[in-house]
């Protein structure tokens, strides 16, 4: 079972790069894929176990018809019952795992969507032009001026000027404060004063 | 520190929330997928490739029985869309769905199998139960290991393996045994017909819904290729 869901990471994103995509260079294997591989492996294992259990049950029934009082039968029957219970328990655990993964995925999607909503609204609120919005997104994703210029096929000077206008419209001093504007809400506790 | 801001409260995204609960899964869970393809392979192999009564045929039959049993257990223990409650057998809605399909309207989506698909699933399971059950009757419930041992004994000249414990010759079949064999054949052919209908149904429904219905049963679609998240 190969379950490749390689993200389109590493390849060249064009200027229409949005918040949902990963910036090149910040490649990281999605934990979602690892979890999927894991559940797939668990399921395959569960099915192999089921096949084994069914064969054993058949064997035990055969023994039962031959000599139900033999030690061999009693022992094998016990082992088989344990195996069947193990399979059922495994199925139940697998269901829990799958549901847990899904709820996590859903929560992540909601958080992502909510954050990008908030950002998009704020950009509108600041009256950024479409070009400025693109540049601001890329800046938020951590790309530097040279990278943004390359992605947008623009001169670095243009991007620098756009960033300056963006910071002015947002009323922030620079890139650090610009990024902090959106992160601040996510950090629940206030900043502790230095002792 | 940061300037005052006016961020309007995010409006609840009703559309996506609804789509998440009524759309069929983007990817079926691994147990459903593995049992689906395992049983499909078993049916094709046993119907078309290997010889009835051979050790391979019986072994594959037992494996298919195990996969079927696990799928039925999964129908109770599995995640929501794999459970029986997500696709109750209902011939009325099933036929209505088919009628809608033939009139060419775009089918609405369901959280699990559509009503016609659900009927197909239960027919499949019914036919599989018949095939497996009659197969067990035909082999006297012997496991593949026993059959292999019997065959090896016969090959080495020990013909006593052909005599069952109750003293009846295995080759002298009762009417019951003959009936089982007949039913085994009929149900096996029914399985192949159902499989053909199933493939046609997936194709037509996929065309009408403009949605790839095969991907969720394989590896799912790439996350990026899914419906655009934001406008």
Interface residues (C-beta under 8 A of the other chain):
Chain A: X1 X3 X4 X5 X7 X8 X18 X20 X21 X30 X32 X39 X40 X42 X43 X44 X46 X47 X50 X51 X53 X54 X55 X58 X59 X61 X62 X65 X66 X87 X88 X91 X92 X94 X95 X98 X99 X102 X106 X113 X114 X116 X117 X118 X120 X121 X122 X125 X170 X171 X172 X177 X180 X181 X184
Chain B: X1 X2 X3 X5 X6 X7 X8 X10 X13 X16 X20 X29 X30 X31 X33 X34 X35 X38 X62 X63 X65 X66 X67 X69 X70 X73 X74 X77 X78 X79 X141 X142 X143 X144 X145 X146 X165 X219 X220 X222 X223 X224 X229 X230
